[in-house]
Amino acid sequence: MLSQGPVNYSLFILDLDGTLVGRDEQISARVFDSIRMVAKRITVSIATGREPVDTLRFADHLRLKAPLICNNGAMIVDSTTGRPLWSVPIGRERTKILATRLQLLGTSFIATHPCGTITDAAKVAEQEVNRISALDLDESRADQLILDLGDLSDLYAVKVFLPYNGLWAVDFTLNGVDKGSGVRKLAEIQGVDVKKTIAVGDGMNDLPMLQVCGLSIAMAGSPEEVKAAAHYLAPSVDDDGLAVAIEEFVLPNL
């Protein structure tokens, strides 16, 4: 076990899919209890690629009170009211260009903004969209889509596994907007040093978050780049890996 010395960690940030929940979208009793143990000592939050409505549902179940990072770092919402506290728009012209390109490629998408979602390319520029997700792709198509749209250099693209159907999405946010920037902003809102945060994740969209936090945990099955950024490798979500990480690594470092 890596000991980090006398750092007073004050914020624990959880990825959702593949970390907190598996394909059944259920939080196991052991994971629930372990998170509540941490929450008695430091603040716990969620950082996910999902929209606020899903994030708020899981946060409510866990009785979390801190702001929540949604839309792959492009939005932070109040965990009690759902009110956006921070949002970084892609820009209407960029949004229109991306949505049109996805439509021409025959790829379905969902665009998120502080008031909801849009799936119609003709209407997507009517709102200040902060993330667009190309949906329901096999992994090779997701990789190819990132290459096909690589000329849109002012956008950040990352593929994300969709546990509910076993397919992939590609999330697009403004360049420089990711879970790492979301964690930095959340730490600022909470008034804590970002190096006093602990984060856990399993996907490429978690890599920026694990790189900026003070203590990082990767789940079994994570890409090699994610594992390399972690101080601790947890078992899989199916084996209550988050609970194991908390019991063996997080609590001893608090």
C-alpha positions as a printed Julia matrix, in Angstrom:
254×3 Matrix{Float64}:
   0.0    0.0     0.0
   1.26   3.48   -0.87
   1.33   5.79    2.11
   0.97   9.46    1.26
   2.04  10.82    4.63
   0.21  13.46    6.62
  -1.95  14.89    3.8
  -5.35  15.99    5.06
  -7.53  14.74    2.22
 -10.88  16.48    2.21
 -12.7   15.45   -1.0
 -13.42  11.97   -2.44
 -14.69  11.9    -6.03
 -16.35   8.84   -7.58
 -16.8    7.91  -11.2
 -20.21   6.36  -11.81
 -20.3    3.67  -14.51
 -17.78   0.89  -14.02
 -16.8    2.23  -10.61
 -19.81   2.96   -8.45
 -22.23   0.81  -10.47
 -21.92  -2.01  -12.98
 -24.21  -3.03  -15.82
 -27.09  -3.61  -13.42
 -26.85   0.06  -12.34
 -27.13  -0.95   -8.72
 -24.98   0.18   -5.78
 -24.16  -2.89   -3.72
 -24.74  -2.84    0.03
 -21.02  -3.17    0.72
 -20.16  -0.25   -1.56
 -22.95   1.85   -0.07
 -21.74   1.21    3.47
 -18.12   1.94    2.6
 -19.02   5.25    0.96
 -21.05   6.27    3.99
 -18.0    5.53    6.15
 -15.91   7.93    4.06
 -18.7   10.53    4.05
 -18.53  10.67    7.85
 -14.94  11.93    7.56
 -14.63  13.89    4.3
 -16.83  15.24    1.51
 -17.9   12.78   -1.2
 -18.98  13.72   -4.73
 -19.55  12.12   -8.15
 -17.86  12.92  -11.48
 -19.56  11.32  -14.49
 -20.22  11.66  -18.17
 -23.94  11.27  -17.51
 -26.54  14.03  -17.46
 -27.53  15.68  -14.17
 -30.78  13.73  -13.78
 -28.93  10.39  -13.44
 -26.16  11.87  -11.32
 -28.66  13.42   -8.9
 -30.5   10.12   -8.55
 -27.39   8.25   -7.41
 -26.25  11.12   -5.2
 -29.63  11.18   -3.48
 -29.43   7.44   -2.83
 -25.98   7.9    -1.27
 -27.16  10.99    0.66
 -24.39  13.14   -0.83
 -24.61  16.89   -0.3
 -21.63  18.23   -2.27
 -21.93  19.65   -5.8
 -21.75  17.03   -8.57
 -19.71  16.94  -11.78
 -21.79  15.93  -14.83
 -21.5   15.87  -18.62
 -17.88  14.72  -18.51
 -16.75  17.8   -16.6
 -18.7   20.41  -18.54
 -21.25  21.06  -15.76
 -21.37  21.15  -11.98
 -24.78  21.06  -10.3
 -26.1   21.55   -6.79
 -26.84  18.09   -5.37
 -29.98  19.28   -3.58
 -31.69  21.48   -6.16
 -30.07  20.32   -9.41
 -29.33  23.96  -10.18
 -26.27  24.45  -12.42
 -23.4   26.03  -10.52
 -20.95  26.02  -13.42
 -21.24  25.23  -17.12
 -18.84  25.59  -20.03
 -20.61  25.88  -23.41
 -19.12  24.53  -26.61
 -20.35  27.59  -28.5
 -23.32  27.71  -30.85
 -21.36  27.72  -34.09
 -19.16  24.81  -33.01
 -22.27  22.98  -31.78
 -24.0   23.41  -35.13
 -20.94  22.23  -37.07
 -20.47  19.13  -34.9
 -24.14  18.15  -34.93
 -24.27  18.54  -38.71
 -21.15  16.4   -39.16
 -22.57  13.68  -36.92
 -25.84  13.75  -38.84
 -24.0   13.41  -42.17
 -22.11  10.42  -40.74
 -25.42   8.81  -39.77
 -24.58   8.9   -36.06
 -27.26   9.56  -33.44
 -26.37  11.97  -30.67
 -27.61  13.74  -27.57
 -26.65  17.33  -26.74
 -26.85  18.55  -23.16
 -27.32  22.08  -21.83
 -28.18  23.53  -18.41
 -31.92  23.16  -19.01
 -32.1   19.73  -20.64
 -31.17  17.76  -23.75
 -31.58  17.97  -27.54
 -31.4   15.22  -30.16
 -32.46  17.22  -33.25
 -29.59  18.68  -35.29
 -31.89  21.43  -36.57
 -32.48  22.7   -33.03
 -29.15  22.03  -31.38
 -27.79  25.57  -31.85
 -30.79  27.09  -30.06
 -29.2   26.41  -26.66
 -25.78  26.85  -25.05
 -24.81  23.19  -25.32
 -21.93  22.04  -23.11
 -21.55  18.46  -24.33
 -22.52  16.4   -27.36
 -22.38  12.6   -27.2
 -22.38  10.4   -30.27
 -24.26   7.29  -29.16
 -24.5    3.52  -29.54
 -21.28   2.79  -31.42
 -19.2   -0.35  -31.45
 -15.68   0.32  -30.18
 -13.99   0.38  -33.58
 -16.59   2.84  -34.89
 -16.05   5.05  -31.84
 -12.3    5.07  -32.48
 -12.89   5.87  -36.15
 -15.31   8.68  -35.32
 -12.66  10.4   -33.19
 -10.29  10.2   -36.18
 -12.97  11.37  -38.64
 -13.65  14.48  -36.56
 -10.05  15.09  -35.54
  -9.95  18.29  -37.6
 -12.28  19.91  -35.02
  -9.24  20.8   -32.93
 -11.1   23.14  -30.58
 -13.11  20.18  -29.23
 -12.05  17.44  -26.8
 -13.27  13.96  -27.79
 -13.14  10.84  -25.64
 -14.86   7.47  -25.94
 -17.01   6.23  -23.07
 -18.41   2.74  -22.45
 -22.21   2.5   -22.16
 -22.93  -0.25  -19.62
 -26.67  -0.32  -20.28
 -26.21  -1.72  -23.8
 -22.54  -2.73  -24.04
 -21.82  -0.16  -26.76
 -19.76   3.05  -26.77
 -20.3    6.79  -26.95
 -17.92   9.58  -27.93
 -18.25  12.66  -25.74
 -17.36  16.06  -27.17
 -16.72  19.09  -24.96
 -14.81  22.3   -25.48
 -11.08  21.66  -25.61
  -9.69  21.77  -22.07
 -13.01  20.78  -20.52
 -12.93  17.3   -19.0
 -13.24  15.58  -15.63
  -9.89  17.03  -14.63
 -11.04  20.61  -15.15
 -14.3   19.7   -13.41
 -12.42  18.42  -10.37
 -10.31  21.58  -10.24
 -13.45  23.72  -10.35
 -15.22  21.6    -7.73
 -12.19  21.9    -5.44
 -12.32  25.67   -5.93
 -16.04  25.74   -5.09
 -15.4   23.66   -1.98
 -12.41  25.79   -1.01
  -9.91  22.93   -0.97
  -6.56  22.26   -2.61
  -7.07  19.94   -5.59
  -4.12  17.89   -4.32
  -6.19  17.09   -1.23
  -8.7   15.2    -3.37
  -8.97  11.45   -3.92
 -10.53  10.17   -7.16
 -11.46   6.78   -8.54
 -12.38   5.78  -12.09
 -12.08   3.2   -14.82
 -12.22   4.88  -18.25
 -10.24   7.16  -20.52
 -12.53  10.03  -19.58
 -11.37   9.52  -15.97
  -7.69   9.93  -16.84
  -7.61  13.76  -16.57
  -9.3   13.5   -13.16
  -6.82  10.93  -11.86
  -3.93  13.06  -13.1
  -4.95  16.23  -11.23
  -6.05  14.75   -7.9
  -3.73  14.02   -5.01
  -4.52  10.33   -4.67
  -5.85   8.2    -7.53
  -7.5    4.79   -7.82
  -8.17   2.78  -11.0
 -10.58  -0.11  -11.28
  -9.57  -3.51  -12.66
 -10.15  -3.6   -16.41
  -9.19   0.04  -16.87
  -7.08   0.97  -19.92
  -3.34   0.78  -19.29
  -3.0    4.58  -19.37
  -5.54   4.83  -16.55
  -3.83   2.15  -14.48
  -0.49   3.92  -14.94
  -1.93   7.13  -13.47
  -3.21   5.39  -10.33
  -1.67   4.92   -6.91
  -3.9    1.9    -6.26
  -5.57  -0.69   -8.49
  -8.92  -1.91   -7.18
 -10.78  -5.1    -8.09
 -13.6   -4.86  -10.61
 -16.95  -3.25   -9.97
 -18.51  -6.73  -10.05
 -16.29  -7.67   -7.11
 -17.17  -4.58   -5.06
 -13.82  -3.07   -6.03
 -14.77   0.41   -4.84
 -15.51  -0.94   -1.36
 -12.2   -2.83   -1.33
 -10.35   0.34   -2.36
 -12.04   2.32    0.39
 -11.38  -0.29    3.05
  -7.77  -1.05    2.07
  -6.54   2.28    0.7
  -8.79   5.31    1.23
  -9.62   5.0     4.92
  -6.01   4.21    5.93
  -4.92   7.43    4.14
  -7.47   9.67    5.89
